[in-house]
């Protein structure tokens, strides 16, 4: 099995820690490792090599961090411009034996239950070898409005054997999310997939033939540099000619060959500072632990910093993120608005949206579950 790792994304939701030139998946924030490195380490037990899909800037970050892990079986595909997940996965699959099973994972997710994850991977690989398109459905724990949902044909009875997918649903309002949770046959859409490379390309040709055609043109015109670990560079105009669409819209929602594996794996996409807060150790007052944080009657605060001492007095439910060149202070529940700050900075031409923050912070994760 080959691990296709998607490294796209500008990382704006965790600004100022994450910047477009150094997005969250490469910030070595967690026990001295990045989310990208954790993804590689997590999947190496099952995958004999990695296939990294990224842009040019992220290529060097990925290459350096793979070297730190002594991971030497790597291929790369560089996109001059992002066209969403379906073209990225298609181009990678064209470089792989059609009968090879691929595990497609984002580079910026956190999974804490390693043994449970290994079980669902084994099930996904078996289903993929049987010719299915497999997606991983995260067992929901709350009526979450920030994720898409996968509706299945039966009430959780398929488990690791795979359940037939009835429909994919966009991020719902709270009332609808509450209904999904109560129904018992809905899962969070993890953005992880498993299938034979050739099966995916066949399904793409059936459901989005124009995308397959233009991806084939782009792949055939790629520039290859074997000296750089089988580096494939797609040309800009060829990439722009590929229709822009996600794998869900292009294939998964249209195919009748999709199964979902129920995955209770302590998964998080770390898409907000609130999500990050849930994954970090906290003291008896609910504040994230920090050597240079001193609090007086302060509770349930996320405090992240590198060099300066941070003192809090009589505050609660705050997000305080201090880097070398920017400080973010927010109420919990409002951090999604950080995109508006980034947009304002971009309008001013500020380097703060893309430059490295020189963040030297190291935090310990909560102990991983077995």
C-alpha positions as CSV (number, residue, x, y, z in Angstrom):
1,X,0.0,0.0,0.0
2,X,1.2,3.5,-0.9
3,X,0.3,6.6,1.2
4,X,-0.7,9.5,-0.9
5,X,-0.3,12.5,1.4
6,X,-2.1,15.7,0.3
7,X,-0.2,18.8,1.6
8,X,-2.4,21.6,0.1
9,X,-3.9,24.4,2.2
10,X,-2.7,27.8,3.3
11,X,-3.3,27.2,7.0
12,X,-5.1,30.5,7.7
13,X,-7.4,29.0,10.3
14,X,-4.5,28.7,12.8
15,X,-2.9,32.0,12.0
16,X,-0.5,33.4,13.4
17,X,1.1,30.0,14.1
18,X,0.3,28.8,10.6
19,X,1.3,30.8,7.5
20,X,0.9,30.2,3.8
21,X,4.6,29.5,3.4
22,X,4.7,27.4,6.6
23,X,1.2,25.9,7.1
24,X,0.0,24.1,10.2
25,X,0.9,20.6,8.9
26,X,4.6,21.5,9.0
27,X,4.7,23.4,12.2
28,X,6.6,21.1,14.7
29,X,4.3,22.0,17.5
30,X,3.4,18.6,18.9
31,X,6.0,16.7,20.9
32,X,8.6,17.9,18.5
33,X,6.9,16.6,15.5
34,X,4.6,18.2,12.8
35,X,1.2,16.8,11.8
36,X,2.8,15.9,8.5
37,X,5.5,13.8,10.3
38,X,2.9,12.2,12.5
39,X,0.9,11.2,9.5
40,X,3.9,9.6,7.9
41,X,4.9,7.8,11.1
42,X,1.3,6.6,11.7
43,X,1.0,5.0,8.2
44,X,4.5,3.6,7.7
45,X,3.4,0.3,9.4
46,X,1.1,-0.4,6.5
47,X,2.5,1.7,3.7
48,X,5.9,0.9,2.1
49,X,6.3,4.4,0.6
50,X,4.9,7.9,0.5
51,X,3.7,9.9,-2.4
52,X,3.6,13.6,-1.5
53,X,1.4,16.0,-3.4
54,X,2.2,19.6,-2.7
55,X,3.1,23.0,-4.1
56,X,6.7,24.1,-4.7
57,X,7.2,25.8,-1.3
58,X,5.8,22.8,0.6
59,X,8.0,20.4,-1.3
60,X,11.1,21.5,0.5
61,X,9.4,21.5,3.9
62,X,8.2,17.9,3.2
63,X,11.5,16.7,1.9
64,X,13.4,18.1,5.0
65,X,10.9,16.6,7.5
66,X,10.9,13.2,5.8
67,X,14.7,13.3,6.1
68,X,14.3,13.8,9.8
69,X,12.3,10.6,9.9
70,X,14.8,8.7,7.8
71,X,11.9,8.1,5.3
72,X,13.6,7.5,2.0
73,X,11.0,5.8,-0.2
74,X,9.3,9.0,-1.4
75,X,7.8,10.3,-4.6
76,X,6.6,13.8,-5.2
77,X,4.1,15.5,-7.4
78,X,4.3,19.3,-7.5
79,X,1.2,21.3,-8.5
80,X,1.8,24.8,-9.8
81,X,-1.7,25.7,-8.7
82,X,-4.2,23.9,-6.6
83,X,-7.3,22.4,-8.4
84,X,-8.8,20.7,-5.3
85,X,-8.5,17.1,-4.2
86,X,-9.8,15.1,-7.2
87,X,-7.1,16.3,-9.7
88,X,-4.4,15.9,-7.1
89,X,-5.4,12.3,-6.4
90,X,-5.9,11.5,-10.0
91,X,-2.4,12.7,-11.0
92,X,-0.8,10.8,-8.2
93,X,-2.7,7.6,-9.2
94,X,-1.4,7.9,-12.7
95,X,2.1,7.4,-11.4
96,X,1.2,4.2,-9.5
97,X,0.5,0.7,-10.6
98,X,-3.2,0.4,-11.3
99,X,-3.5,-2.7,-9.0
100,X,-1.7,-1.0,-6.1
101,X,-3.8,0.0,-3.1
102,X,-3.4,3.6,-2.1
103,X,-4.3,5.2,1.2
104,X,-5.1,8.9,0.6
105,X,-4.7,11.1,3.7
106,X,-4.5,14.8,4.4
107,X,-1.3,15.9,6.0
108,X,-2.9,18.0,8.8
109,X,-5.0,15.6,10.9
110,X,-4.5,14.2,14.3
111,X,-5.4,10.6,15.2
112,X,-5.0,9.5,18.9
113,X,-6.3,5.9,18.9
114,X,-3.5,4.1,17.1
115,X,-4.6,0.5,17.6
116,X,-8.2,1.3,16.5
117,X,-6.8,3.1,13.5
118,X,-4.7,0.1,12.5
119,X,-7.9,-2.0,12.6
120,X,-9.8,0.2,10.3
121,X,-6.8,0.4,7.9
122,X,-6.8,-3.4,7.7
123,X,-10.5,-3.4,6.9
124,X,-10.1,-0.6,4.3
125,X,-7.3,-2.4,2.6
126,X,-9.3,-5.6,2.4
127,X,-12.3,-3.8,0.9
128,X,-10.1,-1.9,-1.5
129,X,-8.6,-5.2,-2.8
130,X,-12.1,-6.3,-3.5
131,X,-12.6,-3.4,-5.8
132,X,-14.4,-0.9,-3.6
133,X,-13.8,2.8,-3.1
134,X,-13.4,3.2,0.7
135,X,-13.9,6.3,2.8
136,X,-13.4,6.6,6.5
137,X,-16.4,7.8,8.5
138,X,-15.6,9.2,11.9
139,X,-18.0,8.1,14.6
140,X,-19.6,11.5,15.7
141,X,-19.4,12.5,19.4
142,X,-21.4,15.7,19.2
143,X,-23.7,17.6,16.7
144,X,-20.8,19.2,14.9
145,X,-21.6,21.9,12.3
146,X,-18.1,22.2,11.0
147,X,-17.8,18.9,9.2
148,X,-19.5,17.2,6.3
149,X,-21.5,14.0,7.0
150,X,-21.7,10.6,5.3
151,X,-25.1,8.9,5.5
152,X,-25.0,5.1,5.4
153,X,-27.5,2.4,4.5
154,X,-27.8,0.8,8.0
155,X,-27.5,1.9,11.6
156,X,-23.9,1.3,12.3
157,X,-24.1,-2.5,11.9
158,X,-21.5,-2.8,9.2
159,X,-18.7,-1.5,11.3
160,X,-15.2,-2.4,10.0
161,X,-16.8,-4.6,7.4
162,X,-17.9,-1.5,5.6
163,X,-21.3,0.1,5.1
164,X,-22.8,1.2,1.8
165,X,-22.9,5.0,1.4
166,X,-26.3,6.5,0.7
167,X,-25.3,10.1,0.5
168,X,-22.8,12.8,1.3
169,X,-24.1,15.9,3.1
170,X,-22.6,19.4,3.4
171,X,-21.8,21.0,6.7
172,X,-25.3,21.2,8.4
173,X,-27.0,23.7,10.7
174,X,-27.1,22.7,14.4
175,X,-30.6,21.4,14.2
176,X,-29.8,19.1,11.3
177,X,-26.5,18.0,12.9
178,X,-28.5,17.0,16.0
179,X,-30.8,14.9,13.9
180,X,-27.8,13.2,12.3
181,X,-26.3,12.3,15.7
182,X,-29.6,10.9,16.9
183,X,-30.1,8.8,13.8
184,X,-27.0,6.8,14.3
185,X,-26.2,6.1,10.7
186,X,-24.3,9.3,9.9
187,X,-20.5,9.8,10.2
188,X,-18.2,12.8,10.0
189,X,-16.4,12.9,6.6
190,X,-12.7,12.5,7.4
191,X,-11.3,13.2,4.0
192,X,-9.4,9.9,4.0
193,X,-9.8,7.3,1.3
194,X,-8.5,3.9,0.3
195,X,-8.8,2.2,-3.1
196,X,-6.8,0.7,-6.0
197,X,-5.3,3.4,-8.1
198,X,-6.8,1.9,-11.3
199,X,-10.3,1.6,-9.7
200,X,-10.3,5.3,-8.8
201,X,-9.2,6.4,-12.3
202,X,-11.8,4.2,-13.9
203,X,-14.5,5.7,-11.7
204,X,-13.2,9.2,-12.4
205,X,-13.5,8.5,-16.1
206,X,-17.1,7.3,-15.7
207,X,-18.3,10.2,-13.6
208,X,-16.0,13.1,-14.7
209,X,-14.4,12.1,-18.1
210,X,-13.3,15.7,-18.8
211,X,-11.2,15.8,-15.6
212,X,-9.6,12.5,-16.4
213,X,-8.8,13.5,-19.9
214,X,-7.2,16.8,-18.9
215,X,-5.3,15.2,-16.0
216,X,-3.9,12.6,-18.5
217,X,-2.7,15.4,-20.7
218,X,-1.1,17.2,-17.8
219,X,0.5,14.0,-16.5
220,X,1.9,13.1,-19.9
221,X,3.5,16.5,-20.2
222,X,5.0,16.6,-16.7
223,X,8.7,17.2,-16.1
224,X,10.4,14.3,-14.2
225,X,13.5,14.6,-12.1
226,X,14.6,11.1,-10.9
227,X,17.5,12.6,-9.0
228,X,15.1,14.4,-6.7
229,X,13.3,11.3,-5.5
230,X,11.1,10.8,-8.5
231,X,9.9,14.4,-8.6
232,X,7.0,15.1,-11.0
233,X,6.3,18.7,-12.0
234,X,3.0,19.5,-13.6
235,X,3.1,22.4,-16.0
236,X,1.0,25.5,-15.1
237,X,-1.2,25.7,-18.2
238,X,-1.9,22.0,-18.1
239,X,-2.9,22.2,-14.5
240,X,-5.2,25.1,-15.1
241,X,-7.0,23.1,-17.9
242,X,-8.0,20.5,-15.4
243,X,-11.5,21.1,-14.0
244,X,-11.4,22.1,-10.3
245,X,-13.4,19.8,-8.0
246,X,-13.1,17.8,-4.9
247,X,-13.0,14.0,-4.8
248,X,-16.4,13.9,-3.1
249,X,-18.1,15.9,-5.8
250,X,-16.2,14.4,-8.8
251,X,-16.5,10.7,-7.8
252,X,-17.6,9.6,-4.3
253,X,-21.1,11.2,-4.5
254,X,-21.8,9.8,-7.9
255,X,-20.4,6.3,-7.6
256,X,-22.4,3.3,-6.4
257,X,-19.2,1.5,-5.4
258,X,-18.4,3.5,-2.2
259,X,-18.3,1.9,1.2
260,X,-17.5,3.6,4.5
261,X,-15.5,2.1,7.3
262,X,-16.7,3.3,10.8
263,X,-13.7,4.8,12.5
264,X,-13.7,5.5,16.2
265,X,-10.1,6.7,16.2
266,X,-10.0,10.0,18.2
267,X,-9.7,12.0,15.1
268,X,-9.4,15.8,14.7
269,X,-8.7,18.0,11.7
270,X,-7.4,20.7,14.0
271,X,-9.3,23.2,12.0
272,X,-9.5,25.8,14.7
273,X,-7.9,26.9,17.9
274,X,-10.8,25.5,19.8
275,X,-10.1,22.1,18.3
276,X,-6.4,22.5,19.2
277,X,-7.4,23.3,22.8
278,X,-9.2,20.0,23.2
279,X,-6.0,18.1,22.2
280,X,-3.6,19.8,24.7
281,X,-3.0,19.1,28.4
282,X,-4.8,21.5,30.8
283,X,-4.2,22.3,34.4
284,X,-6.9,22.0,37.1
285,X,-8.4,25.3,36.0
286,X,-8.8,24.3,32.4
287,X,-5.9,26.4,31.1
288,X,-3.4,24.8,28.7
289,X,-0.2,24.2,30.5
290,X,2.7,26.6,29.7
291,X,5.9,27.2,31.6
292,X,5.7,31.0,31.1
293,X,2.1,31.4,31.9
294,X,1.0,32.8,35.3
295,X,-2.7,33.1,36.0
296,X,-4.9,34.6,38.8
297,X,-8.5,33.4,38.8
298,X,-8.4,32.6,35.1
299,X,-10.1,29.5,33.7
300,X,-10.5,27.5,30.5
301,X,-8.0,29.5,28.4
302,X,-5.8,28.4,25.5
303,X,-2.4,30.0,26.0
304,X,0.3,29.4,23.4
305,X,3.5,31.4,23.4
306,X,7.2,31.0,22.7
307,X,9.5,33.5,24.5
308,X,7.5,36.0,26.4
309,X,5.8,35.5,29.8
310,X,2.0,35.6,29.6
311,X,0.0,36.6,32.7
312,X,-3.8,36.4,32.8
313,X,-6.1,37.9,35.4
314,X,-9.8,37.2,35.9
315,X,-10.3,36.0,32.4
316,X,-12.0,32.9,31.0
317,X,-12.6,31.1,27.7
318,X,-10.0,33.1,25.8
319,X,-7.6,32.1,23.0
320,X,-4.2,33.8,23.4
321,X,-1.6,32.9,20.8
322,X,1.7,34.8,20.9
323,X,4.4,34.5,18.2
324,X,7.5,36.5,17.5
325,X,5.7,38.9,15.2
326,X,2.0,38.7,15.9
327,X,-0.4,38.3,18.9
328,X,-3.9,36.8,18.6
329,X,-6.5,37.3,21.3
330,X,-10.0,35.9,20.8
331,X,-13.0,34.6,22.7
332,X,-13.5,30.8,22.3
333,X,-16.0,30.2,19.6
334,X,-14.8,33.1,17.5
335,X,-11.5,31.9,16.1
336,X,-13.0,31.1,12.7
337,X,-13.1,34.8,12.2
338,X,-9.3,34.8,12.0
339,X,-9.7,34.4,8.3
340,X,-11.1,38.0,8.2
341,X,-7.9,39.2,9.9
342,X,-5.8,37.4,7.3
343,X,-7.9,38.9,4.5
344,X,-7.2,42.4,5.9
345,X,-3.5,41.7,6.1
346,X,-3.5,40.4,2.6
347,X,-5.2,43.6,1.4
348,X,-2.4,45.6,3.0
349,X,0.3,43.4,1.4
350,X,1.6,42.3,4.8
351,X,4.2,39.6,5.0
352,X,2.5,38.3,8.1
353,X,0.2,36.2,6.0
354,X,3.0,34.1,4.6
355,X,6.3,34.6,6.4
356,X,7.5,32.1,9.0
357,X,6.6,33.2,12.5
358,X,9.8,31.8,14.0
359,X,7.6,29.9,16.4
360,X,9.8,27.8,18.7
361,X,6.9,26.7,20.9
362,X,6.9,23.0,21.9
363,X,3.9,21.6,23.6
364,X,3.1,18.1,24.9
365,X,0.1,16.4,23.5
366,X,-2.4,14.6,25.8
367,X,-1.3,10.9,26.1
368,X,-2.4,8.9,23.0
369,X,-5.0,6.3,23.5
370,X,-4.3,2.7,22.7
